[in-house]
Amino acid sequence: MNSVLVIDDAADLRNLVLHMLRAADLQVFEAADGVAGLSIFRCSKPSLVITDIAMPRKDGIETIREIRAIDPRMPIIAMSGGGVAKYPDPLGLAQELGAVGTLQKPFRVEQLLAAVSRALASPGLQPVLRVLA
């Protein structure tokens, strides 16, 4: 079974993403920031990581860099609502660091499911995601 680690400090959005991914029959792990996310990443070995950019303690860019150092082939989807003064183009930077997909907040459920489907590149997941979209 594919598993996804969702890292986002916004509990409401994180819970929505968790609900949608579980409905798609994915095992889901969650973390509220990059520090906790990296700890869970090391223990759970997920199939995919979805991370927000603007978070306390360790932001998404730092998290992506550390995940890349641990596992250069890990598929990562970055999401951001913009307004990150530290990074003028956070999603562009995430792509430069190897994110396979990006989501601009707010995003639609279909966009999330399509990005996850592409990132996991699992033909068996396609029908489930199409039904949920």
The first five atom37 places (N, CA, C, CB, O) and aatype in JSON, in Angstrom:
{
  "aatype": [12, 2, 15, 19, 10, 19, 9, 3, 3, 0, 0, 3, 10, 1, 2, 10, 19, 10, 8, 12, 10, 1, 0, 0, 3, 10, 5, 19, 13, 6, 0, 0, 3, 7, 19, 0, 7, 10, 15, 9, 13, 1, 4, 15, 11, 14, 15, 10, 19, 9, 16, 3, 9, 0, 12, 14, 1, 11, 3, 7, 9, 6, 16, 9, 1, 6, 9, 1, 0, 9, 3, 14, 1, 12, 14, 9, 9, 0, 12, 15, 7, 7, 7, 19, 0, 11, 18, 14, 3, 14, 10, 7, 10, 0, 5, 6, 10, 7, 0, 19, 7, 16, 10, 5, 11, 14, 13, 1, 19, 6, 5, 10, 10, 0, 0, 19, 15, 1, 0, 10, 0, 15, 14, 7, 10, 5, 14, 19, 10, 1, 19, 10, 0],
  "atom_mask": [
    [1, 1, 1, 1, 1],
    [1, 1, 1, 1, 1],
    [1, 1, 1, 1, 1],
    [1, 1, 1, 1, 1],
    [1, 1, 1, 1, 1],
    [1, 1, 1, 1, 1],
    [1, 1, 1, 1, 1],
    [1, 1, 1, 1, 1],
    [1, 1, 1, 1, 1],
    [1, 1, 1, 1, 1],
    [1, 1, 1, 1, 1],
    [1, 1, 1, 1, 1],
    [1, 1, 1, 1, 1],
    [1, 1, 1, 1, 1],
    [1, 1, 1, 1, 1],
    [1, 1, 1, 1, 1],
    [1, 1, 1, 1, 1],
    [1, 1, 1, 1, 1],
    [1, 1, 1, 1, 1],
    [1, 1, 1, 1, 1],
    [1, 1, 1, 1, 1],
    [1, 1, 1, 1, 1],
    [1, 1, 1, 1, 1],
    [1, 1, 1, 1, 1],
    [1, 1, 1, 1, 1],
    [1, 1, 1, 1, 1],
    [1, 1, 1, 1, 1],
    [1, 1, 1, 1, 1],
    [1, 1, 1, 1, 1],
    [1, 1, 1, 1, 1],
    [1, 1, 1, 1, 1],
    [1, 1, 1, 1, 1],
    [1, 1, 1, 1, 1],
    [1, 1, 1, 0, 1],
    [1, 1, 1, 1, 1],
    [1, 1, 1, 1, 1],
    [1, 1, 1, 0, 1],
    [1, 1, 1, 1, 1],
    [1, 1, 1, 1, 1],
    [1, 1, 1, 1, 1],
    [1, 1, 1, 1, 1],
    [1, 1, 1, 1, 1],
    [1, 1, 1, 1, 1],
    [1, 1, 1, 1, 1],
    [1, 1, 1, 1, 1],
    [1, 1, 1, 1, 1],
    [1, 1, 1, 1, 1],
    [1, 1, 1, 1, 1],
    [1, 1, 1, 1, 1],
    [1, 1, 1, 1, 1],
    [1, 1, 1, 1, 1],
    [1, 1, 1, 1, 1],
    [1, 1, 1, 1, 1],
    [1, 1, 1, 1, 1],
    [1, 1, 1, 1, 1],
    [1, 1, 1, 1, 1],
    [1, 1, 1, 1, 1],
    [1, 1, 1, 1, 1],
    [1, 1, 1, 1, 1],
    [1, 1, 1, 0, 1],
    [1, 1, 1, 1, 1],
    [1, 1, 1, 1, 1],
    [1, 1, 1, 1, 1],
    [1, 1, 1, 1, 1],
    [1, 1, 1, 1, 1],
    [1, 1, 1, 1, 1],
    [1, 1, 1, 1, 1],
    [1, 1, 1, 1, 1],
    [1, 1, 1, 1, 1],
    [1, 1, 1, 1, 1],
    [1, 1, 1, 1, 1],
    [1, 1, 1, 1, 1],
    [1, 1, 1, 1, 1],
    [1, 1, 1, 1, 1],
    [1, 1, 1, 1, 1],
    [1, 1, 1, 1, 1],
    [1, 1, 1, 1, 1],
    [1, 1, 1, 1, 1],
    [1, 1, 1, 1, 1],
    [1, 1, 1, 1, 1],
    [1, 1, 1, 0, 1],
    [1, 1, 1, 0, 1],
    [1, 1, 1, 0, 1],
    [1, 1, 1, 1, 1],
    [1, 1, 1, 1, 1],
    [1, 1, 1, 1, 1],
    [1, 1, 1, 1, 1],
    [1, 1, 1, 1, 1],
    [1, 1, 1, 1, 1],
    [1, 1, 1, 1, 1],
    [1, 1, 1, 1, 1],
    [1, 1, 1, 0, 1],
    [1, 1, 1, 1, 1],
    [1, 1, 1, 1, 1],
    [1, 1, 1, 1, 1],
    [1, 1, 1, 1, 1],
    [1, 1, 1, 1, 1],
    [1, 1, 1, 0, 1],
    [1, 1, 1, 1, 1],
    [1, 1, 1, 1, 1],
    [1, 1, 1, 0, 1],
    [1, 1, 1, 1, 1],
    [1, 1, 1, 1, 1],
    [1, 1, 1, 1, 1],
    [1, 1, 1, 1, 1],
    [1, 1, 1, 1, 1],
    [1, 1, 1, 1, 1],
    [1, 1, 1, 1, 1],
    [1, 1, 1, 1, 1],
    [1, 1, 1, 1, 1],
    [1, 1, 1, 1, 1],
    [1, 1, 1, 1, 1],
    [1, 1, 1, 1, 1],
    [1, 1, 1, 1, 1],
    [1, 1, 1, 1, 1],
    [1, 1, 1, 1, 1],
    [1, 1, 1, 1, 1],
    [1, 1, 1, 1, 1],
    [1, 1, 1, 1, 1],
    [1, 1, 1, 1, 1],
    [1, 1, 1, 1, 1],
    [1, 1, 1, 1, 1],
    [1, 1, 1, 1, 1],
    [1, 1, 1, 0, 1],
    [1, 1, 1, 1, 1],
    [1, 1, 1, 1, 1],
    [1, 1, 1, 1, 1],
    [1, 1, 1, 1, 1],
    [1, 1, 1, 1, 1],
    [1, 1, 1, 1, 1],
    [1, 1, 1, 1, 1],
    [1, 1, 1, 1, 1],
    [1, 1, 1, 1, 1]
  ],
  "atom_positions": [
    [[0.85, -1.18, 0.0], [0.0, 0.0, 0.0], [0.89, 1.24, 0.0], [-0.97, 0.0, 1.23], [1.87, 1.32, 0.75]],
    [[0.54, 2.21, -0.85], [1.27, 3.46, -0.86], [0.97, 4.26, 0.4], [0.92, 4.28, -2.11], [-0.14, 4.21, 0.93]],
    [[1.98, 4.99, 0.86], [1.79, 5.82, 2.04], [2.27, 7.23, 1.74], [2.55, 5.23, 3.26], [3.19, 7.45, 0.95]],
    [[1.63, 8.19, 2.39], [1.92, 9.6, 2.17], [2.15, 10.27, 3.51], [0.77, 10.29, 1.39], [1.4, 10.06, 4.47]],
    [[3.2, 11.08, 3.58], [3.46, 11.92, 4.74], [3.03, 13.33, 4.39], [4.97, 11.87, 5.16], [3.54, 13.92, 3.44]],
    [[2.09, 13.89, 5.15], [1.59, 15.25, 4.94], [2.15, 16.13, 6.06], [0.02, 15.29, 4.92], [1.91, 15.88, 7.24]],
    [[2.89, 17.17, 5.66], [3.5, 18.09, 6.62], [2.91, 19.48, 6.39], [5.07, 18.12, 6.47], [3.14, 20.09, 5.35]],
    [[2.15, 19.97, 7.35], [1.53, 21.3, 7.25], [1.14, 21.76, 8.64], [0.29, 21.28, 6.3], [0.58, 20.99, 9.42]],
    [[1.44, 23.01, 8.95], [1.11, 23.54, 10.27], [-0.35, 23.94, 10.4], [1.99, 24.72, 10.58], [-0.83, 24.15, 11.52]],
    [[-1.07, 24.07, 9.29], [-2.49, 24.43, 9.33], [-3.31, 23.15, 9.53], [-2.93, 25.18, 8.02], [-3.5, 22.38, 8.59]],
    [[-3.78, 22.94, 10.75], [-4.47, 21.69, 11.1], [-5.7, 21.44, 10.23], [-4.87, 21.72, 12.56], [-5.94, 20.3, 9.84]],
    [[-6.48, 22.48, 9.92], [-7.68, 22.28, 9.12], [-7.34, 21.77, 7.72], [-8.47, 23.59, 9.01], [-7.96, 20.82, 7.24]],
    [[-6.37, 22.38, 7.08], [-5.97, 21.94, 5.75], [-5.35, 20.55, 5.81], [-4.99, 22.93, 5.12], [-5.63, 19.69, 4.97]],
    [[-4.5, 20.34, 6.8], [-3.86, 19.03, 6.94], [-4.92, 17.93, 7.11], [-2.89, 19.03, 8.15], [-4.81, 16.86, 6.51]],
    [[-5.94, 18.19, 7.93], [-7.0, 17.2, 8.14], [-7.8, 16.95, 6.87], [-7.92, 17.66, 9.26], [-8.2, 15.82, 6.61]],
    [[-8.05, 17.99, 6.09], [-8.75, 17.83, 4.82], [-7.94, 16.95, 3.86], [-9.04, 19.2, 4.18], [-8.49, 16.04, 3.24]],
    [[-6.66, 17.22, 3.75], [-5.79, 16.43, 2.88], [-5.74, 14.98, 3.38], [-4.36, 17.04, 2.84], [-5.82, 14.05, 2.58]],
    [[-5.61, 14.8, 4.68], [-5.59, 13.44, 5.24], [-6.86, 12.68, 4.89], [-5.41, 13.49, 6.77], [-6.81, 11.52, 4.48]],
    [[-8.0, 13.35, 5.04], [-9.29, 12.72, 4.74], [-9.36, 12.29, 3.28], [-10.45, 13.68, 5.07], [-9.77, 11.17, 2.98]],
    [[-8.95, 13.17, 2.36], [-9.02, 12.85, 0.93], [-8.08, 11.7, 0.58], [-8.67, 14.09, 0.1], [-8.44, 10.84, -0.22]],
    [[-6.9, 11.69, 1.15], [-5.94, 10.63, 0.84], [-6.36, 9.29, 1.43], [-4.56, 11.01, 1.35], [-6.18, 8.25, 0.81]],
    [[-6.93, 9.32, 2.62], [-7.42, 8.07, 3.22], [-8.6, 7.53, 2.42], [-7.84, 8.29, 4.69], [-8.74, 6.31, 2.26]],
    [[-9.45, 8.42, 1.91], [-10.57, 7.99, 1.07], [-10.07, 7.35, -0.22], [-11.49, 9.18, 0.75], [-10.78, 6.55, -0.83]],
    [[-8.87, 7.7, -0.64], [-8.25, 7.1, -1.83], [-7.47, 5.84, -1.47], [-7.32, 8.11, -2.53], [-6.68, 5.34, -2.26]],
    [[-7.7, 5.34, -0.25], [-7.08, 4.09, 0.22], [-5.56, 4.19, 0.34], [-7.44, 2.96, -0.72], [-4.84, 3.24, 0.03]],
    [[-5.09, 5.33, 0.79], [-3.66, 5.52, 1.05], [-3.43, 5.54, 2.55], [-3.14, 6.82, 0.4], [-4.25, 6.05, 3.31]],
    [[-2.32, 5.0, 2.97], [-1.92, 5.12, 4.37], [-1.33, 6.52, 4.51], [-0.89, 3.98, 4.81], [-0.53, 6.94, 3.68]],
    [[-1.71, 7.23, 5.57], [-1.28, 8.62, 5.71], [-0.66, 8.86, 7.08], [-2.46, 9.58, 5.5], [-1.18, 8.43, 8.11]],
    [[0.49, 9.55, 7.05], [1.15, 10.02, 8.26], [1.07, 11.53, 8.24], [2.64, 9.51, 8.34], [0.96, 12.13, 7.17]],
    [[1.13, 12.16, 9.42], [1.03, 13.63, 9.45], [2.01, 14.24, 10.43], [-0.38, 14.05, 9.81], [2.41, 13.63, 11.42]],
    [[2.37, 15.48, 10.11], [3.24, 16.26, 10.98], [2.89, 17.74, 10.84], [4.75, 16.01, 10.65], [2.46, 18.18, 9.77]],
    [[3.07, 18.5, 11.92], [2.72, 19.91, 11.94], [3.86, 20.84, 11.55], [2.22, 20.28, 13.29], [3.65, 22.04, 11.41]],
    [[5.06, 20.3, 11.37], [6.19, 21.13, 10.93], [7.29, 20.23, 10.41], [6.71, 22.03, 12.09], [7.21, 19.0, 10.51]],
    [[8.32, 20.84, 9.85], [9.4, 20.08, 9.25], [10.2, 19.24, 10.22], [0.0, 0.0, 0.0], [10.69, 18.17, 9.85]],
    [[10.35, 19.69, 11.44], [11.11, 18.92, 12.43], [10.4, 17.59, 12.7], [11.27, 19.73, 13.76], [11.01, 16.53, 12.61]],
    [[9.11, 17.67, 13.01], [8.34, 16.45, 13.24], [8.24, 15.63, 11.96], [6.93, 16.79, 13.77], [8.3, 14.4, 12.0]],
    [[8.08, 16.31, 10.83], [7.97, 15.62, 9.55], [9.2, 14.8, 9.23], [0.0, 0.0, 0.0], [9.07, 13.66, 8.77]],
    [[10.38, 15.34, 9.45], [11.61, 14.6, 9.18], [11.74, 13.39, 10.09], [12.83, 15.51, 9.34], [12.21, 12.33, 9.67]],
    [[11.34, 13.54, 11.33], [11.38, 12.42, 12.26], [10.46, 11.29, 11.79], [10.99, 12.88, 13.68], [10.84, 10.12, 11.79]],
    [[9.25, 11.65, 11.4], [8.29, 10.65, 10.9], [8.79, 10.07, 9.58], [6.88, 11.28, 10.73], [8.65, 8.87, 9.34]],
    [[9.37, 10.91, 8.73], [9.9, 10.43, 7.45], [10.94, 9.33, 7.66], [10.53, 11.6, 6.65], [10.91, 8.3, 6.99]],
    [[11.84, 9.56, 8.59], [12.9, 8.58, 8.85], [12.33, 7.24, 9.35], [13.9, 9.14, 9.87], [12.84, 6.18, 9.02]],
    [[11.27, 7.32, 10.14], [10.68, 6.1, 10.73], [9.71, 5.4, 9.8], [9.97, 6.44, 12.02], [9.66, 4.17, 9.78]],
    [[8.93, 6.15, 9.03], [7.83, 5.55, 8.28], [8.17, 5.19, 6.84], [6.67, 6.48, 8.28], [7.49, 4.35, 6.25]],
    [[9.2, 5.8, 6.27], [9.58, 5.53, 4.88], [8.36, 5.61, 3.94], [10.24, 4.14, 4.77], [8.0, 4.6, 3.33]],
    [[7.73, 6.79, 3.82], [6.54, 6.91, 2.98], [6.87, 6.79, 1.49], [5.83, 8.24, 3.26], [8.03, 6.86, 1.09]],
    [[5.83, 6.61, 0.69], [5.97, 6.56, -0.77], [6.02, 7.97, -1.36], [4.82, 5.76, -1.39], [6.52, 8.16, -2.47]],
    [[5.49, 8.95, -0.63], [5.36, 10.32, -1.11], [5.33, 11.27, 0.09], [4.07, 10.5, -1.97], [4.82, 10.92, 1.15]],
    [[5.9, 12.46, -0.1], [5.82, 13.52, 0.92], [5.11, 14.71, 0.31], [7.24, 13.93, 1.45], [5.42, 15.13, -0.8]],
    [[4.14, 15.26, 1.04], [3.48, 16.51, 0.67], [3.81, 17.49, 1.78], [1.92, 16.34, 0.47], [3.48, 17.25, 2.94]],
    [[4.46, 18.61, 1.43], [4.85, 19.56, 2.47], [4.45, 20.99, 2.12], [6.34, 19.48, 2.7], [4.55, 21.43, 0.98]],
    [[4.01, 21.69, 3.15], [3.78, 23.12, 3.05], [5.15, 23.8, 3.04], [2.88, 23.65, 4.23], [6.14, 23.18, 3.42]],
    [[5.2, 25.04, 2.62], [6.46, 25.79, 2.64], [6.6, 26.6, 3.93], [6.56, 26.72, 1.41], [7.59, 26.48, 4.64]],
    [[5.6, 27.43, 4.23], [5.68, 28.32, 5.39], [5.22, 27.59, 6.64], [4.84, 29.59, 5.17], [4.02, 27.37, 6.85]],
    [[6.19, 27.22, 7.49], [5.88, 26.52, 8.74], [6.87, 26.97, 9.81], [5.94, 24.96, 8.55], [7.97, 27.42, 9.5]],
    [[6.46, 26.85, 11.08], [7.39, 27.19, 12.17], [8.46, 26.11, 12.33], [6.62, 27.37, 13.48], [8.33, 25.0, 11.81]],
    [[9.49, 26.44, 13.04], [10.61, 25.55, 13.4], [11.46, 25.14, 12.21], [10.1, 24.31, 14.08], [12.66, 25.41, 12.21]],
    [[10.9, 24.51, 11.2], [11.64, 24.14, 10.0], [10.68, 24.26, 8.83], [12.25, 22.68, 10.1], [9.68, 23.55, 8.76]],
    [[10.99, 25.17, 7.91], [10.07, 25.39, 6.79], [10.18, 24.29, 5.74], [10.34, 26.74, 6.15], [11.03, 23.4, 5.83]],
    [[9.3, 24.35, 4.75], [9.24, 23.32, 3.73], [10.48, 23.24, 2.85], [0.0, 0.0, 0.0], [10.86, 22.15, 2.42]],
    [[11.1, 24.38, 2.57], [12.32, 24.37, 1.74], [13.43, 23.62, 2.47], [12.77, 25.82, 1.39], [14.11, 22.77, 1.88]],
    [[13.62, 23.93, 3.74], [14.64, 23.22, 4.53], [14.29, 21.73, 4.62], [14.76, 23.83, 5.95], [15.17, 20.88, 4.56]],
    [[13.02, 21.44, 4.77], [12.56, 20.06, 4.87], [12.84, 19.3, 3.57], [11.06, 20.01, 5.2], [13.33, 18.17, 3.59]],
    [[12.53, 19.93, 2.43], [12.8, 19.3, 1.13], [14.3, 19.03, 0.98], [12.31, 20.21, -0.03], [14.69, 17.94, 0.55]],
    [[15.12, 19.99, 1.35], [16.57, 19.79, 1.24], [17.04, 18.59, 2.07], [17.32, 21.06, 1.7], [17.84, 17.78, 1.6]],
    [[16.52, 18.48, 3.28], [16.94, 17.37, 4.15], [16.41, 16.03, 3.66], [16.47, 17.61, 5.58], [17.1, 15.02, 3.74]],
    [[15.18, 16.01, 3.15], [14.65, 14.77, 2.59], [15.49, 14.35, 1.38], [13.15, 14.94, 2.19], [15.8, 13.17, 1.23]],
    [[15.85, 15.3, 0.53], [16.68, 15.02, -0.64], [18.04, 14.42, -0.22], [16.9, 16.31, -1.47], [18.58, 13.55, -0.89]],
    [[18.58, 14.91, 0.89], [19.87, 14.38, 1.38], [19.72, 12.94, 1.87], [20.42, 15.27, 2.53], [20.64, 12.13, 1.72]],
    [[18.58, 12.61, 2.43], [18.32, 11.26, 2.94], [17.95, 10.32, 1.79], [17.19, 11.28, 3.99], [18.46, 9.21, 1.69]],
    [[17.05, 10.79, 0.92], [16.55, 9.95, -0.18], [16.36, 10.83, -1.42], [15.21, 9.24, 0.21], [15.3, 11.44, -1.58]],
    [[17.34, 10.9, -2.29], [17.27, 11.79, -3.46], [16.13, 11.46, -4.43], [18.57, 11.73, -4.21], [15.75, 12.3, -5.24]],
    [[15.57, 10.25, -4.35], [14.51, 9.86, -5.29], [13.1, 9.98, -4.71], [14.74, 8.45, -5.74], [12.13, 9.67, -5.4]],
    [[12.97, 10.43, -3.48], [11.65, 10.53, -2.85], [10.78, 11.54, -3.6], [11.77, 10.92, -1.36], [11.19, 12.69, -3.76]],
    [[9.58, 11.13, -4.06], [8.68, 12.11, -4.67], [8.15, 13.08, -3.61], [7.5, 11.4, -5.39], [7.71, 12.66, -2.53]],
    [[8.2, 14.37, -3.93], [7.75, 15.41, -3.01], [6.82, 16.35, -3.76], [8.95, 16.19, -2.4], [7.1, 16.76, -4.88]],
    [[5.7, 16.69, -3.12], [4.81, 17.73, -3.61], [4.88, 18.87, -2.62], [3.33, 17.2, -3.78], [4.69, 18.67, -1.42]],
    [[5.15, 20.08, -3.12], [5.21, 21.27, -2.26], [3.92, 22.07, -2.44], [6.46, 22.14, -2.6], [3.38, 22.15, -3.54]],
    [[3.45, 22.66, -1.35], [2.27, 23.51, -1.43], [2.53, 24.8, -0.67], [1.02, 22.79, -0.88], [3.23, 24.82, 0.33]],
    [[1.93, 25.89, -1.18], [2.14, 27.18, -0.56], [0.98, 28.12, -0.88], [3.48, 27.8, -1.02], [0.38, 28.06, -1.95]],
    [[0.7, 28.96, 0.08], [-0.28, 30.02, -0.13], [0.37, 31.31, -0.54], [0.0, 0.0, 0.0], [-0.29, 32.34, -0.66]],
    [[1.69, 31.27, -0.76], [2.43, 32.48, -1.12], [2.75, 33.28, 0.13], [0.0, 0.0, 0.0], [2.56, 32.8, 1.25]],
    [[3.22, 34.47, -0.07], [3.51, 35.36, 1.05], [4.65, 34.92, 1.93], [0.0, 0.0, 0.0], [4.66, 35.22, 3.12]],
    [[5.61, 34.21, 1.36], [6.77, 33.78, 2.13], [7.91, 34.74, 1.83], [7.16, 32.29, 1.79], [8.58, 34.61, 0.81]],
    [[8.12, 35.72, 2.72], [9.1, 36.77, 2.47], [10.5, 36.2, 2.24], [9.12, 37.74, 3.63], [11.28, 36.76, 1.47]],
    [[10.81, 35.12, 2.91], [12.13, 34.5, 2.8], [12.39, 33.94, 1.4], [12.27, 33.4, 3.85], [13.53, 33.86, 0.96]],
    [[11.31, 33.55, 0.72], [11.42, 32.95, -0.61], [10.43, 33.65, -1.56], [11.14, 31.41, -0.55], [9.22, 33.43, -1.45]],
    [[10.91, 34.48, -2.47], [10.01, 35.2, -3.38], [9.16, 34.27, -4.25], [10.82, 36.13, -4.26], [8.02, 34.6, -4.57]],
    [[9.7, 33.13, -4.65], [8.98, 32.15, -5.46], [9.15, 30.78, -4.81], [9.5, 32.14, -6.95], [9.92, 29.95, -5.3]],
    [[8.42, 30.52, -3.7], [8.67, 29.29, -2.95], [8.39, 28.01, -3.75], [7.82, 29.28, -1.72], [9.14, 27.04, -3.63]],
    [[7.34, 28.0, -4.57], [7.04, 26.79, -5.33], [8.05, 26.57, -6.45], [5.63, 26.86, -5.91], [8.4, 25.43, -6.75]],
    [[8.53, 27.64, -7.05], [9.59, 27.53, -8.05], [10.86, 26.98, -7.44], [0.0, 0.0, 0.0], [11.52, 26.13, -8.03]],
    [[11.21, 27.47, -6.26], [12.39, 26.98, -5.56], [12.22, 25.5, -5.19], [12.67, 27.82, -4.29], [13.16, 24.72, -5.31]],
    [[11.03, 25.14, -4.75], [10.76, 23.73, -4.41], [10.99, 22.84, -5.64], [9.31, 23.55, -3.88], [11.55, 21.75, -5.53]],
    [[10.55, 23.3, -6.8], [10.77, 22.53, -8.04], [12.26, 22.43, -8.36], [10.0, 23.17, -9.22], [12.74, 21.38, -8.79]],
    [[12.98, 23.53, -8.17], [14.43, 23.49, -8.4], [15.11, 22.47, -7.49], [15.04, 24.89, -8.18], [16.11, 21.87, -7.87]],
    [[14.56, 22.29, -6.3], [15.12, 21.33, -5.34], [14.63, 19.91, -5.59], [14.77, 21.74, -3.93], [15.03, 18.98, -4.9]],
    [[13.76, 19.74, -6.59], [13.34, 18.4, -6.97], [11.91, 18.02, -6.66], [0.0, 0.0, 0.0], [11.55, 16.85, -6.8]],
    [[11.09, 18.96, -6.24], [9.67, 18.63, -6.02], [9.06, 18.2, -7.35], [8.89, 19.85, -5.41], [9.24, 18.88, -8.37]],
    [[8.34, 17.09, -7.35], [7.74, 16.58, -8.59], [6.41, 17.25, -8.89], [7.55, 15.08, -8.5], [5.87, 17.12, -9.99]],
    [[5.87, 17.98, -7.92], [4.61, 18.68, -8.12], [4.48, 19.82, -7.14], [0.0, 0.0, 0.0], [5.12, 19.83, -6.09]],
    [[3.64, 20.79, -7.5], [3.38, 21.92, -6.6], [1.88, 22.21, -6.6], [4.18, 23.18, -7.03], [1.19, 21.96, -7.58]],
    [[1.41, 22.73, -5.49], [0.02, 23.13, -5.35], [-0.03, 24.53, -4.74], [-0.77, 22.11, -4.47], [0.53, 24.77, -3.67]],
    [[-0.69, 25.44, -5.43], [-0.9, 26.8, -4.91], [-2.16, 26.77, -4.07], [-1.0, 27.86, -6.07], [-3.22, 26.39, -4.56]],
    [[-2.07, 27.17, -2.8], [-3.24, 27.23, -1.92], [-4.04, 28.48, -2.25], [-2.81, 27.23, -0.42], [-3.44, 29.51, -2.56]],
    [[-5.33, 28.45, -2.2], [-6.15, 27.25, -2.01], [-6.19, 26.43, -3.3], [-7.58, 27.64, -1.57], [-6.14, 26.99, -4.4]],
    [[-6.28, 25.12, -3.16], [-6.36, 24.25, -4.32], [-7.63, 23.42, -4.22], [-5.1, 23.35, -4.44], [-8.22, 23.28, -3.15]],
    [[-8.04, 22.87, -5.35], [-9.23, 22.02, -5.38], [-8.83, 20.57, -5.11], [-9.96, 22.14, -6.75], [-7.68, 20.17, -5.32]],
    [[-9.78, 19.8, -4.66], [-9.55, 18.39, -4.36], [-9.0, 17.68, -5.59], [-10.86, 17.71, -3.89], [-8.09, 16.87, -5.49]],
    [[-9.57, 18.0, -6.77], [-9.11, 17.35, -8.01], [-7.63, 17.63, -8.26], [-9.95, 17.84, -9.21], [-6.91, 16.75, -8.73]],
    [[-7.19, 18.84, -7.94], [-5.78, 19.19, -8.15], [-4.88, 18.36, -7.22], [-5.56, 20.7, -7.91], [-3.83, 17.87, -7.63]],
    [[-5.31, 18.22, -5.97], [-4.54, 17.41, -5.02], [-4.45, 15.97, -5.49], [-5.19, 17.47, -3.62], [-3.36, 15.4, -5.55]],
    [[-5.59, 15.39, -5.84], [-5.61, 13.99, -6.24], [-4.82, 13.75, -7.53], [-7.04, 13.52, -6.42], [-4.15, 12.73, -7.67]],
    [[-4.9, 14.68, -8.45], [-4.13, 14.55, -9.7], [-2.63, 14.62, -9.41], [-4.53, 15.65, -10.71], [-1.86, 13.85, -9.98]],
    [[-2.22, 15.54, -8.54], [-0.8, 15.67, -8.2], [-0.3, 14.42, -7.5], [-0.56, 16.91, -7.3], [0.81, 13.95, -7.78]],
    [[-1.09, 13.87, -6.6], [-0.71, 12.65, -5.88], [-0.6, 11.49, -6.87], [-1.72, 12.32, -4.76], [0.35, 10.72, -6.83]],
    [[-1.58, 11.37, -7.75], [-1.58, 10.3, -8.74], [-0.34, 10.37, -9.62], [-2.84, 10.37, -9.6], [0.31, 9.35, -9.86]],
    [[-0.01, 11.57, -10.11], [1.19, 11.73, -10.94], [2.45, 11.39, -10.14], [1.29, 13.17, -11.48], [3.35, 10.73, -10.65]],
    [[2.5, 11.84, -8.91], [3.7, 11.63, -8.1], [3.91, 10.14, -7.79], [3.61, 12.42, -6.79], [5.05, 9.65, -7.79]],
    [[2.85, 9.45, -7.53], [2.96, 8.02, -7.22], [3.05, 7.17, -8.48], [1.77, 7.58, -6.37], [3.56, 6.05, -8.45]],
    [[2.55, 7.72, -9.59], [2.6, 7.03, -10.89], [2.17, 5.57, -10.76], [4.02, 7.1, -11.48], [2.82, 4.65, -11.26]],
    [[1.06, 5.4, -10.08], [0.55, 4.05, -9.84], [-0.73, 3.86, -10.64], [0.29, 3.81, -8.33], [-1.76, 4.45, -10.31]],
    [[-0.7, 3.04, -11.7], [-1.9, 2.82, -12.5], [-3.08, 2.32, -11.68], [-1.6, 1.84, -13.6], [-4.22, 2.68, -11.98]],
    [[-2.85, 1.51, -10.67], [-3.93, 0.99, -9.84], [-4.64, 2.06, -9.04], [0.0, 0.0, 0.0], [-5.79, 1.87, -8.64]],
    [[-3.98, 3.17, -8.81], [-4.57, 4.26, -8.04], [-5.47, 5.13, -8.9], [-3.48, 5.1, -7.4], [-6.36, 5.8, -8.37]],
    [[-5.28, 5.15, -10.21], [-6.02, 6.04, -11.1], [-7.53, 5.93, -10.96], [-5.63, 5.76, -12.52], [-8.19, 6.96, -10.8]],
    [[-8.13, 4.72, -11.02], [-9.6, 4.65, -10.94], [-10.14, 5.19, -9.62], [-10.07, 3.21, -11.11], [-11.17, 5.86, -9.61]],
    [[-9.47, 4.92, -8.53], [-9.9, 5.41, -7.23], [-9.88, 6.94, -7.21], [-9.01, 4.85, -6.1], [-10.82, 7.57, -6.74]],
    [[-8.8, 7.53, -7.71], [-8.68, 8.98, -7.7], [-9.71, 9.63, -8.62], [-7.27, 9.41, -8.12], [-10.23, 10.7, -8.3]],
    [[-10.02, 9.0, -9.75], [-11.01, 9.56, -10.67], [-12.39, 9.58, -10.03], [-11.03, 8.76, -12.0], [-13.14, 10.53, -10.21]],
    [[-12.74, 8.54, -9.29], [-14.03, 8.48, -8.62], [-14.15, 9.57, -7.56], [-14.24, 7.1, -7.99], [-15.22, 10.16, -7.39]],
    [[-13.07, 9.83, -6.85], [-13.1, 10.83, -5.77], [-13.06, 12.25, -6.29], [-11.93, 10.61, -4.83], [-13.52, 13.16, -5.6]],
    [[-12.55, 12.48, -7.47], [-12.36, 13.85, -8.0], [-13.69, 14.51, -8.32], [-11.5, 13.82, -9.27], [-13.71, 15.66, -8.77]]
  ]
}
